[in-house]
């Protein structure tokens, strides 16, 4: 269940209350006239089944409550109420399958912002991966994958494409490309520094490295794995199962490929640089394609669910 707290202008409160009452899957409607002071207006609260949340929020935005008042949405961890149980039963579909497009857009917008923290995480992850490829240490590679924050901009691109929001596409793309460029440049400098201290050597990058050589040898399986990871990552975001993102992070070689490209470039090994870059682009492309197709499928699924539910609601 979701809890909505609204501030509405007094002249729109009745329309908001009617919208909530008409929406299948809502309950616990509370109206407090004149309770809000900034902005001035009434406070309206209700609970709504997650699977009906997107429809209700869209309706509230249609009444311009997001511009004339406010819409706050919270997840309810526990609700002991027969009315809440009935509301969830009446709502079409399952809550775990529901997509809150506004929440998804907001989350990906925040995660796809190019800032110091994002670049720092990506740079540290790339440097860790550089240590992993030079030492041929798979454990360090996995650790670097888990640290990398690049799934945020990738999800932002997919969400923006489906929502037809070109500004968010360019914002996410800029965060992705500029972030990787900065991380790879810093990692190249990091490699030169460790070479000066004798911790990295040319022989290390030119060695066979059986545990990590796949990073600069892309093939179709690299794309397949990235595609499957993109589906899993997108589902984890839309269903609020964020724990699955860790599995996504350690299943694709975006950060290690960037690290290997940077280290190989530092040692003028351009064959590995281009191979790693191809691996990086294949993974990024696979994730974006999978994320976009997954969101389109979910959008189609929920549109179908609502069409099926509409006749039943009319008969009721």
Order of alpha helices (4+ residues) and beta strands (2+ residues): beta-alpha-beta-beta-alpha-alpha-beta-alpha-alpha-alpha-alpha-alpha-alpha-alpha-alpha-alpha-alpha-alpha
